[in-house]
Amino acid sequence: MTSGPATPRRRAAPARPRLDRGDWAAAALAAMSRGGLAAVSVETLAADLGVTKGSFYHHFGTRDDLLAAALELWEDGHTRRVNAQVEATALEPRARLEVLVREAVRMAEQDPVGLTLLADAAHPLVAPVLERVTATRLAYLATLYRQSGHPAATARRLALLTYSTYLGHAQLTHSTPGVMPRTQAARHEYLALVLDRLAPPPP
């Protein structure tokens, strides 16, 4: 007696990735970088991450909760951690200022998320974060200028000048990149000139 052909076994469906809040926040931040707040869609992010919307609702109650988490991730990674890393170098203030400016410029050239958030500056979730980040960055710059020997009032003005220059550099890099130095050597020389103008010797 012969048996019929064996029934092929069904292959188990691949397990869906298990995501945490940080994964969703990082994906939302990447979407913000591409297109601002309007680019953050729960459905699109779920498809990109290979999960269902149920994964989102396991970690967040609303889209605004996700936006807040993404903004917190940006504030931490692009401001608090950068300042801490610069401080950890234990260099003299003028050298720390150079490290800070070069790192901030590098990050802005690679990721325009800060610029896309400026376009959404009036949003009730974005506005307080931008205000806090700007205040933190200006305060740290002013601290470095004071530690370099400048009076407090001059340090604040130099901090504002430096931050304004940084924002202009970031804007030009992404809006009209052809006007910016193209080679690494040219960029290094350009930033050296900028730093020379932004960090004059104290009186």
C-alpha positions as CSV (number, residue, x, y, z in Angstrom):
1,M,0.0,0.0,0.0
2,T,1.5,3.3,-1.0
3,S,0.8,6.6,0.6
4,G,0.0,9.8,-1.4
5,P,2.4,12.6,-1.9
6,A,3.5,14.3,1.3
7,T,1.8,17.6,1.9
8,P,4.4,20.4,1.8
9,R,4.8,22.2,5.1
10,R,4.0,25.8,5.2
11,R,6.9,28.0,5.9
12,A,6.4,30.0,9.0
13,A,6.0,33.7,8.3
14,P,9.1,35.7,9.3
15,A,8.7,37.2,12.7
16,R,7.9,40.9,12.8
17,P,10.6,43.0,14.3
18,R,10.0,44.0,17.9
19,L,10.3,47.7,18.2
20,D,10.5,50.0,21.2
21,R,9.7,53.7,21.7
22,G,13.2,54.7,20.6
23,D,12.8,52.9,17.3
24,W,9.6,54.7,16.5
25,A,11.0,58.0,17.6
26,A,14.1,57.6,15.5
27,A,12.0,56.7,12.4
28,A,9.8,59.8,13.0
29,L,12.9,62.0,13.4
30,A,14.2,60.6,10.1
31,A,10.9,61.5,8.5
32,M,11.0,65.0,9.9
33,S,14.5,65.4,8.4
34,R,13.0,64.5,4.9
35,G,9.9,66.6,5.1
36,G,9.1,68.2,8.4
37,L,6.2,67.3,10.7
38,A,3.9,66.7,7.7
39,A,6.1,63.7,6.7
40,V,5.4,61.9,10.0
41,S,2.6,59.5,9.2
42,V,1.9,56.5,11.5
43,E,0.8,54.4,8.6
44,T,3.8,55.2,6.5
45,L,6.2,54.7,9.4
46,A,4.6,51.3,10.2
47,A,5.0,50.2,6.6
48,D,8.7,51.4,6.5
49,L,9.4,49.6,9.8
50,G,7.6,46.4,8.7
51,V,5.1,46.3,11.5
52,T,1.4,47.1,12.0
53,K,0.0,50.2,13.6
54,G,-0.6,48.1,16.7
55,S,3.1,48.4,17.4
56,F,2.7,52.1,17.4
57,Y,-0.3,52.1,19.8
58,H,1.6,49.8,22.1
59,H,4.1,52.6,22.8
60,F,2.2,55.8,22.0
61,G,-1.3,57.1,22.5
62,T,-1.3,59.7,19.8
63,R,0.7,61.0,16.9
64,D,1.6,64.0,19.0
65,D,3.1,61.7,21.6
66,L,5.4,60.3,18.9
67,L,6.3,63.8,17.7
68,A,7.2,64.8,21.3
69,A,9.4,61.7,21.6
70,A,11.2,62.5,18.3
71,L,11.8,66.1,19.3
72,E,13.2,64.9,22.6
73,L,15.5,62.6,20.7
74,W,16.7,65.5,18.5
75,E,17.2,67.8,21.4
76,D,19.3,65.2,23.2
77,G,21.4,64.0,20.3
78,H,21.9,67.4,18.6
79,T,22.5,69.6,21.6
80,R,22.9,68.1,25.0
81,R,25.2,65.2,23.9
82,V,27.2,67.5,21.6
83,N,27.9,69.9,24.4
84,A,28.8,67.1,26.8
85,Q,31.2,65.6,24.3
86,V,32.9,69.0,23.7
87,E,33.3,69.5,27.5
88,A,34.7,66.0,27.8
89,T,37.7,66.9,25.6
90,A,39.0,69.1,28.4
91,L,40.6,71.4,25.9
92,E,41.1,75.1,26.5
93,P,38.0,77.2,25.7
94,R,39.1,78.4,22.3
95,A,39.9,74.9,21.2
96,R,36.5,73.6,22.5
97,L,34.8,76.4,20.6
98,E,36.4,75.1,17.4
99,V,35.5,71.5,18.2
100,L,31.9,72.6,18.8
101,V,31.6,74.6,15.6
102,R,33.1,72.0,13.4
103,E,31.0,69.2,14.9
104,A,27.8,71.3,14.7
105,V,28.5,72.1,11.0
106,R,29.3,68.5,10.2
107,M,26.0,67.3,11.7
108,A,24.0,70.1,10.0
109,E,25.6,69.2,6.6
110,Q,24.6,65.5,7.1
111,D,21.1,66.0,8.5
112,P,18.9,69.0,7.8
113,V,16.3,68.2,10.5
114,G,17.1,71.4,12.4
115,L,16.2,73.4,9.3
116,T,13.0,71.5,8.7
117,L,12.0,72.1,12.3
118,L,12.5,75.9,11.8
119,A,9.9,75.7,9.0
120,D,7.5,74.3,11.6
121,A,8.6,76.7,14.4
122,A,5.0,77.9,15.1
123,H,3.8,74.4,15.9
124,P,2.9,74.1,19.6
125,L,5.1,71.0,20.1
126,V,8.0,72.4,18.1
127,A,8.1,76.0,19.4
128,P,9.1,75.3,23.0
129,V,11.7,72.8,21.9
130,L,13.3,75.2,19.5
131,E,13.3,77.9,22.1
132,R,15.0,75.6,24.6
133,V,17.5,74.3,22.2
134,T,18.4,77.8,21.0
135,A,18.8,79.1,24.6
136,T,21.0,76.1,25.5
137,R,23.2,76.5,22.5
138,L,23.6,80.2,22.9
139,A,24.3,79.8,26.6
140,Y,27.1,77.3,26.0
141,L,28.7,79.4,23.3
142,A,28.6,82.4,25.6
143,T,30.2,80.3,28.3
144,L,33.1,79.3,26.0
145,Y,33.6,83.0,25.0
146,R,33.6,84.1,28.7
147,Q,36.1,81.4,29.5
148,S,38.2,82.6,26.7
149,G,38.4,86.0,28.4
150,H,35.7,88.1,26.9
151,P,33.3,90.2,29.1
152,A,29.9,88.8,29.6
153,A,28.1,91.2,27.3
154,T,30.6,90.7,24.5
155,A,30.4,86.9,25.0
156,R,26.7,87.0,24.5
157,R,27.0,89.0,21.3
158,L,29.7,86.7,19.9
159,A,27.5,83.7,20.8
160,L,24.6,85.1,18.8
161,L,26.9,86.0,15.9
162,T,28.3,82.4,15.9
163,Y,24.9,80.8,16.1
164,S,23.6,83.0,13.3
165,T,26.5,82.1,11.2
166,Y,26.0,78.4,11.8
167,L,22.3,78.6,10.8
168,G,23.2,80.5,7.6
169,H,25.9,77.9,6.8
170,A,23.4,75.1,7.3
171,Q,20.7,76.8,5.2
172,L,23.1,77.4,2.3
173,T,24.5,73.9,2.5
174,H,21.0,72.4,1.8
175,S,19.4,75.1,-0.3
176,T,22.2,76.2,-2.6
177,P,25.1,73.7,-2.1
178,G,26.9,74.9,-5.2
179,V,28.1,78.1,-3.5
180,M,29.8,76.2,-0.6
181,P,33.4,74.8,-0.6
182,R,33.3,71.4,-2.3
183,T,36.4,69.6,-1.2
184,Q,37.2,68.6,2.3
185,A,40.4,70.7,2.2
186,A,38.4,73.7,1.1
187,R,35.8,73.2,3.7
188,H,38.5,72.9,6.4
189,E,40.1,76.2,5.2
190,Y,36.8,78.0,5.0
191,L,35.8,77.0,8.6
192,A,39.3,78.0,9.8
193,L,38.6,81.5,8.4
194,V,35.2,81.6,9.9
195,L,36.5,80.6,13.3
196,D,39.3,83.2,13.0
197,R,36.6,85.9,12.5
198,L,34.2,84.5,15.2
199,A,36.8,84.1,17.9
200,P,38.9,87.2,18.1
201,P,41.4,87.5,21.0
202,P,40.0,88.9,24.2
203,P,40.8,92.5,25.1
